[in-house]
């Protein structure tokens, strides 16, 4: 109800002011709610961005790992077959070394075939990254490349020098496929 001295337009102005005050209060509350909602959306965006970046990094790491695995399989996948072929090489070499000059002369075609087979095998080994390790007598023993089959004191040698080569070793690219089997001098320093 209107006060006795209050005019109708004053009553209207009071209502408008009250409505404005209420609207401002609601707008202020809306601004707070909007600000809160924006902060929540930013936090959610940051979480999703972090997850996306991690997923991207995981995918890149998986791609690199897959590429490395593919290269290793390409380079070293045949190592079992390669290892199984080494006795064939050893037997061909022994056959060539065991034959006397007289036997080679009387069976020239046979020995030529064995030598051709040996050359073809070495050519195929080379094509697939298999390289022989052929130490010489007097070379220094290297435990990374050689396997000591025995030690013996041999005059005029130094301890740790190779005194006999039983079988050659082989590398497959940069990996040891089979160490060279050698005898090593155990001559004490004197």
Phi, psi and omega in degrees: 000150183278144174290154184297328182269354185275135180271157181299324180292329177294320178298319179296316179297320178298318179296318179296315179297318179296318179295319178296315180300318178295318179297317178297320179297317178294318180297320177299318177294321177296319178299319178296318179294318179296317179298318178297316179296320178296317177299319178295319179295320177297316179298317179296318177301316180297321178296314180294322178297317178297315178298319180297315180296320178294318179296320178296315178296318178298318179295319179294318178297319178295321178296315180296316179297318179296318179296317179296317179297322179295315179298317179296319178296321180293317183281321189242002182297331181267016185296326178295313177298317180301314179298323180290337180276344183298321176298330176297314177300312181302317182292320177297318180296316179297322179297317180293316182288330184283338184285137176277166178299323180295317178295321179295323181289318183285335179235053185302317182295320179297312182290329175295321177296319178296316180294322177295319178297319178297315179297319180294321178296315179296322178296317178294319176303312181300321180297332182255016174080019179262119182239137179286148170252108185241084179290155178252156175298131183101343176294159178281137178294130178238108184297344178281337184240342186237152174241120180282118180270333177198164172235143180209143176281115180242124180302152178064028175230163176257148177301133179094358176272149178284130180248345178203144176244116180273310177221148176285155175259174180216145174250142172248104188056248181252013180249145177285121178271315177206131178287152174289134180267121187224161169259144186236142178286138177243023184300122179292149178294135186218000000 
